[in-house]
Amino acid sequence: MRARRLVAVASVAVGLVALTGCRTEPGVAAYIGDHRVTEDQVTSILDEMRDGLADSPATAEQASAMLPGRDQVVATLVLRDVCRDLSADKGYQPQGQVSAAQVAQQTGLPADAVYPQRVAEFYTCLSGVPAGEQAAPSKEELAAVIAAGRSAGAIPPDVSDADAAGQLDGSQLRSALATRKVLADAIGDYDVSVNPRYRPLLFPLLSFKGDVAAVSVPLGEAGSAVTEISTPEPESTEPGTVEPSASVAP
């Protein structure tokens, strides 16, 4: 699902409340304050999509590839609730509308299933959350992006690090970093805890051609800025260029 996700590279450590005391109930995938995302909810969402895909012309292998992982479902449900809480407290109103049909079209998932609806609700909600000023990536963040891109074959060998950095460091990247900070702060403010089985849990905010995450917000245990970065596959219009392709919503 290209650019699923709003906005673009590098991750910063975000500490989350550990599962302690009463926040260790069996069968709970995550907490957002007093609200719970249960394992049964996640299983039900996946089963519904699996049943819907079973009726589609796709092969079993194709259908399996379309399904999101449990961790992706958990992250989506958590961020949807975080965004809704933040918007309610701050009086934010959606500035755009993302439909389940749009999500289904890009993912191949049944439009009437719960998961595409929750993805659409999240991005609709997020459209009303101001990201603030764009954030410039650090040298370390850009270096990590370039290294990941080269290892993935996403940056042509004849493109220098300086040229790659210059083309990757644009408004999409900086907007994504700003949006990630807003979400990371909200995750801390709304007392989010994630079951250790899902840690570290990352939700991609910006993806590039090839469905490779460029910027993700961490929802599990904090990790290094290097290992939590994936580089976009460039969409080159000329040999030797690195031109990221992304959009703001599914």
C-alpha positions in Angstrom: 0.0 0.0 0.0 2.0 2.9 -1.3 2.5 5.8 1.1 0.2 4.4 3.5 0.6 6.4 5.5 0.8 10.0 5.4 4.0 11.3 5.6 8.6 10.1 5.8 12.5 8.6 7.4 14.3 8.1 10.6 13.1 7.1 13.9 13.7 8.5 17.4 13.5 6.5 20.6 10.1 6.7 22.1 9.7 5.3 25.6 6.4 3.7 26.4 4.9 2.7 29.7 6.0 -0.8 30.6 3.3 -3.4 31.2 3.3 -3.5 34.9 0.7 -4.1 37.7 -2.8 -4.2 36.3 -1.6 -3.6 32.8 -0.6 -7.2 32.3 -4.0 -8.7 31.7 -3.9 -11.9 29.7 -5.3 -11.5 26.2 -4.5 -7.7 25.9 -2.5 -6.7 22.9 -2.2 -3.0 23.9 -3.5 -0.3 26.2 -4.3 3.3 25.3 -4.9 4.7 28.8 -7.8 2.7 30.2 -8.8 1.4 26.8 -7.8 -2.1 25.7 -7.0 -3.6 22.3 -7.5 -7.3 22.9 -6.0 -10.3 21.2 -9.5 -11.5 20.4 -10.2 -8.3 18.5 -7.0 -8.7 16.4 -7.9 -12.3 15.7 -11.4 -11.5 14.7 -10.2 -8.7 12.3 -7.7 -11.1 10.6 -10.2 -13.9 10.4 -12.8 -11.6 8.7 -10.3 -10.5 6.1 -9.1 -14.1 5.5 -12.7 -15.3 5.0 -13.3 -12.4 2.6 -10.2 -13.1 0.6 -11.2 -16.8 0.4 -14.1 -15.7 -1.8 -11.9 -13.6 -4.1 -10.3 -14.8 -7.3 -6.8 -14.4 -5.8 -4.8 -17.6 -5.1 -4.2 -18.7 -1.6 -0.6 -17.4 -1.8 -1.8 -14.0 -3.1 -4.5 -13.8 -0.4 -2.0 -14.6 2.3 0.4 -11.9 1.1 -2.4 -9.3 1.2 -3.2 -9.9 4.8 -1.5 -7.5 7.3 0.4 -9.0 10.2 -1.0 -9.1 13.7 1.5 -6.3 14.7 0.2 -4.1 11.9 -3.4 -4.5 13.0 -2.4 -3.7 16.6 -0.5 -0.6 15.6 -3.4 0.6 13.4 -5.9 0.2 16.2 -3.6 1.9 18.7 -2.8 4.9 16.5 -6.5 5.3 15.6 -7.4 5.6 19.2 -4.5 7.9 20.0 -5.4 10.2 17.2 -9.1 10.2 18.2 -8.2 11.1 21.8 -5.8 13.8 20.7 -8.3 15.3 18.3 -11.1 15.3 20.9 -8.9 17.0 23.5 -7.5 19.6 21.1 -10.6 20.1 19.0 -9.0 19.0 15.8 -11.3 18.3 12.8 -10.4 16.2 9.8 -9.2 18.2 6.8 -9.6 15.3 4.4 -11.6 12.1 4.0 -10.0 8.7 3.4 -12.5 5.9 2.6 -12.4 2.2 3.3 -12.9 1.7 -0.5 -9.7 3.6 -1.1 -7.8 1.5 1.3 -9.3 -1.7 -0.1 -8.4 -0.6 -3.7 -4.7 -0.2 -2.8 -4.4 -3.2 -0.6 -6.7 -5.7 -2.3 -8.5 -6.3 1.0 -12.3 -6.5 1.3 -13.8 -3.0 1.5 -16.5 -4.1 4.0 -14.0 -5.6 6.4 -13.2 -3.9 9.7 -9.5 -3.4 9.1 -9.7 -1.2 6.0 -12.3 0.9 7.8 -10.0 1.4 10.8 -7.1 2.3 8.5 -9.3 4.9 6.8 -10.5 6.2 10.1 -6.9 6.7 11.2 -5.8 8.6 8.2 -9.0 10.7 8.1 -8.4 11.6 11.7 -4.7 12.3 11.1 -5.6 14.8 8.3 -6.8 17.1 11.0 -3.8 16.9 13.3 -1.4 19.8 12.7 2.2 18.5 12.2 3.9 21.8 13.1 7.1 23.0 11.5 9.0 20.6 9.3 11.9 18.8 11.0 15.3 18.6 9.4 16.9 15.1 9.5 20.1 14.8 11.3 23.3 13.7 9.5 23.1 10.3 11.3 19.5 9.8 10.1 20.3 10.6 6.5 23.4 8.4 6.6 21.3 5.5 7.9 18.8 6.0 5.2 21.4 6.0 2.5 23.1 2.9 3.9 19.8 1.1 4.1 19.0 2.2 0.5 22.3 1.0 -0.9 21.9 -2.4 0.8 18.5 -2.7 -0.7 19.6 -1.7 -4.1 17.4 1.4 -4.0 20.1 3.9 -4.7 22.0 3.5 -7.9 25.8 2.8 -7.4 26.8 5.8 -9.4 24.9 8.2 -7.1 27.1 9.7 -4.4 26.0 9.9 -0.8 25.9 13.6 -1.0 23.6 13.5 -4.1 21.4 10.9 -2.5 21.1 12.9 0.7 20.2 16.0 -1.3 17.4 14.3 -3.1 16.0 12.4 -0.1 16.0 15.4 2.2 12.9 17.2 1.0 9.6 18.5 2.2 8.0 15.0 2.4 10.8 13.7 4.6 10.7 16.8 6.9 7.0 16.8 7.1 7.0 13.1 8.0 9.5 13.7 10.8 7.3 16.5 12.2 4.3 14.3 12.0 6.1 11.4 13.7 7.1 13.7 16.6 3.4 14.7 17.1 2.3 11.1 17.2 5.2 10.0 19.4 4.4 12.8 21.9 0.7 11.7 21.9 1.7 8.1 22.4 3.5 9.1 25.6 0.7 11.5 26.7 -2.0 8.9 26.3 -0.2 6.2 28.3 0.2 3.6 25.5 1.5 0.2 26.4 2.2 -2.6 24.0 2.3 -6.3 24.8 5.9 -7.5 24.7 5.1 -10.0 22.0 4.7 -7.1 19.6 7.8 -5.1 20.6 9.4 -3.3 18.9 6.3 -2.3 17.1 6.6 0.2 14.2 3.9 1.8 12.1 5.0 3.2 8.7 4.1 6.8 8.2 5.5 7.1 4.7 6.2 4.4 2.1 7.8 4.7 -1.2 7.5 2.7 -4.4 7.8 -1.0 -3.6 5.9 -0.5 -0.4 9.1 0.0 1.6 8.6 2.1 4.7 10.6 5.3 4.8 9.5 6.7 8.2 7.8 4.8 11.0 6.6 5.8 14.4 7.7 3.3 17.2 5.0 2.0 19.5 7.0 -0.7 21.3 10.3 -0.6 23.0 12.7 2.1 21.8 15.2 1.2 19.2 18.2 2.8 17.5 17.7 5.4 14.8 19.6 3.3 12.3 17.7 0.0 12.6 14.3 1.6 12.6 14.8 3.2 9.2 14.0 1.8 5.8 14.9 3.6 2.6 12.4 4.3 -0.1 12.8 2.6 -3.4 13.5 5.5 -5.7 11.3 6.3 -8.7 13.9 7.5 -11.1 13.1 9.7 -14.1 16.7 9.8 -15.2 19.6 7.4 -14.7 21.5 8.2 -11.6 18.7 10.0 -9.7 17.0 9.2 -6.5 13.5 10.5 -6.6 11.2 9.3 -3.8 7.6 8.8 -4.7 5.0 9.1 -2.0 1.6 10.5 -1.1 -0.1 11.6 2.0 -3.0 9.2 2.3 -3.9 5.7 1.1 
